[in-house]
Amino acid sequence: MDQQTDNIRIPSESFQTLISRLYQSVDVPEADADTVARMQVETDERGVYSHGTRALPGYVRGIIKGGINPKPAPRVLTEAPATAFIDADNSLGHGAAACFAMMALPAKMIGFSTTKTGGASVVPHGGSSGLLGNHPIAYAIPTQAEPPIVLDMACGWIAWGHVGT
């Protein structure tokens, strides 16, 4: 079969609407569903499929099984002029860290984002068991004329989003 006929192209706006409606069907409020859908589709468009819409089935299952709160009440635990520590109340999850770091770019500022993941899973060099968390780390750095520099990585060899979604 021709490779071209195996692909389906959906306009971004239509795909975002579909994803948002799927989240709304499991009780995610419309504004939150729209935001998550936009971030996931934009992540797909950057070629990071592991943290884009590919995560949708896992999130929906998590909501149905009660492990993800579709209507969280996030709380800012500590805040400083350039940082905030937020308890997200078992919300949909962090997704691609770059989405949050890139929010600083329109203001010509450097963005940084990280979050806590599960327990110790990264084995340090020479070690035999997990000692570090596989936390995502992202920076977004504006430039004068070129596209911004964006780094989105995990502490370990592979991000959790690449495993089993």
Phi, psi and omega per residue, in radians:
M1 nan 2.454 3.139
D2 -1.121 2.289 -3.125
Q3 -0.955 -0.669 -3.106
Q4 -1.085 -0.612 -3.104
T5 -1.411 -0.208 3.103
D6 -1.396 -0.289 -3.082
N7 -1.671 2.491 3.047
I8 -2.032 2.248 3.109
R9 -1.895 2.246 3.135
I10 -2.121 2.281 3.083
P11 -1.003 2.461 -3.083
S12 -0.906 -0.788 -3.089
E13 -1.098 -0.726 3.127
S14 -1.156 -0.701 3.140
F15 -1.157 -0.741 3.099
Q16 -1.052 -0.728 3.121
T17 -1.091 -0.782 3.119
L18 -1.060 -0.845 -3.124
I19 -1.078 -0.772 3.125
S20 -1.040 -0.773 3.140
R21 -1.124 -0.632 3.086
L22 -1.101 -0.765 3.090
Y23 -1.126 -0.729 3.122
Q24 -1.092 -0.529 -3.131
S25 -1.184 -0.286 3.073
V26 -1.959 0.503 2.941
D27 1.410 0.292 3.021
V28 -1.394 2.243 3.130
P29 -1.004 2.589 -3.033
E30 -0.938 -0.820 -3.109
A31 -1.086 -0.728 3.114
D32 -1.179 -0.742 3.131
A33 -1.075 -0.727 3.114
D34 -1.091 -0.743 -3.124
T35 -1.134 -0.829 -3.133
V36 -1.116 -0.748 3.129
A37 -1.057 -0.791 3.136
R38 -1.065 -0.809 -3.122
M39 -1.123 -0.696 -3.128
Q40 -1.191 -0.729 3.129
V41 -1.178 -0.738 3.100
E42 -1.085 -0.619 3.095
T43 -1.148 -0.747 3.034
D44 -0.997 -0.765 -3.097
E45 -1.131 -0.427 3.059
R46 -1.482 -0.012 3.095
G47 1.502 0.236 -3.134
V48 -1.817 1.217 -3.022
Y49 -1.123 -0.507 -3.116
S50 -1.071 -0.478 -3.089
H51 -2.015 0.201 3.106
G52 -1.747 -2.327 -3.063
T53 -1.193 -0.266 3.072
R54 -1.035 -0.455 -3.129
A55 -1.343 -0.249 -3.069
L56 -0.910 -0.895 -3.113
P57 -1.024 -0.683 3.122
G58 -1.158 -0.684 3.100
Y59 -1.148 -0.782 3.141
V60 -1.087 -0.782 3.079
R61 -1.040 -0.733 3.132
G62 -1.077 -0.673 3.095
I63 -1.176 -0.835 -3.116
I64 -1.051 -0.690 -3.116
K65 -1.431 -0.115 3.083
G66 1.577 0.059 3.137
G67 -1.445 -0.337 3.108
I68 -2.059 2.321 -3.132
N69 -1.524 1.990 -3.121
P70 -1.283 -0.304 -3.137
K71 -2.252 1.116 -3.075
P72 -1.238 2.811 3.031
A73 -2.123 1.411 -3.118
P74 -1.052 2.561 3.130
R75 -2.228 2.345 3.025
V76 -1.412 2.017 -3.109
L77 -1.474 -0.732 3.037
T78 -2.509 2.602 -3.111
E79 -2.518 2.457 3.069
A80 -2.308 3.052 -3.083
P81 -0.943 -0.586 -3.080
A82 -2.113 0.079 -3.079
T83 -2.463 2.814 3.029
A84 -2.607 2.509 3.054
F85 -1.977 2.045 -2.956
I86 -2.124 2.311 2.959
D87 -1.599 1.970 -3.027
A88 -1.526 0.103 2.999
D89 1.011 0.809 3.125
N90 0.958 0.717 -3.136
S91 -1.284 -2.968 -3.055
L92 -1.039 -0.334 3.114
G93 2.024 3.031 -3.016
H94 -1.405 -0.613 -3.073
G95 1.169 -2.609 3.140
A96 -1.320 2.133 -3.115
A97 -1.059 -0.525 -3.129
A98 -1.031 -0.555 3.131
C99 -0.951 -0.727 -3.088
F100 -1.391 -0.707 3.109
A101 -1.088 -0.659 -3.096
M102 -1.225 -0.240 3.111
M103 -1.102 -0.382 -3.139
A104 -1.423 -0.321 -3.022
L105 -1.060 -0.752 3.140
P106 -1.029 -0.449 3.106
A107 -1.573 0.164 -3.121
K108 1.024 0.633 3.126
M109 -2.002 2.768 3.051
I110 -1.426 2.298 3.109
G111 -1.859 2.554 3.097
F112 -2.421 2.419 3.106
S113 -2.528 2.466 3.020
T114 -2.667 2.932 3.054
T115 -2.713 2.929 3.086
K116 -1.556 2.386 3.030
T117 -1.888 -2.843 -3.131
G118 -1.045 -2.876 -3.080
G119 -1.172 -2.986 -3.112
A120 -1.121 2.044 -3.117
S121 -2.313 -0.267 -3.122
V122 -1.600 2.128 3.130
V123 -1.538 2.088 3.120
P124 -1.182 2.774 3.132
H125 -0.894 2.213 3.134
G126 1.461 -0.054 -3.112
G127 -1.517 3.038 3.132
S128 -2.184 -0.081 3.112
S129 -2.604 2.836 -3.124
G130 -1.092 2.358 3.136
L131 -2.248 -0.466 -3.068
L132 -2.039 2.674 3.014
G133 -1.376 2.679 3.141
N134 -1.632 0.971 -3.031
H135 -1.232 2.470 3.035
P136 -1.347 2.599 3.092
I137 -2.395 2.263 3.112
A138 -2.393 2.450 3.015
Y139 -2.182 2.543 2.989
A140 -2.312 2.139 -3.027
I141 -2.147 2.082 3.127
P142 -1.241 2.699 3.071
T143 -2.216 2.995 -3.125
Q144 -1.267 -0.970 -3.014
A145 -2.122 -0.360 -3.083
E146 -1.616 2.908 3.015
P147 -1.031 2.717 -3.115
P148 -1.122 2.763 3.023
I149 -1.559 2.108 -3.127
V150 -2.218 2.164 3.085
L151 -2.100 2.197 3.104
D152 -2.359 1.980 -3.041
M153 -2.547 2.934 3.033
A154 -1.855 2.842 3.109
C155 -1.225 -0.513 -3.122
G156 -1.634 -2.996 -3.127
W157 -1.177 -0.490 -3.070
I158 -2.528 2.476 3.118
A159 -1.351 2.637 3.132
W160 -1.016 -0.557 -3.137
G161 -1.105 -0.325 3.094
H162 -1.472 -0.172 -3.043
V163 -1.869 1.960 2.904
G164 1.122 0.451 3.027
T165 -1.566 nan nan
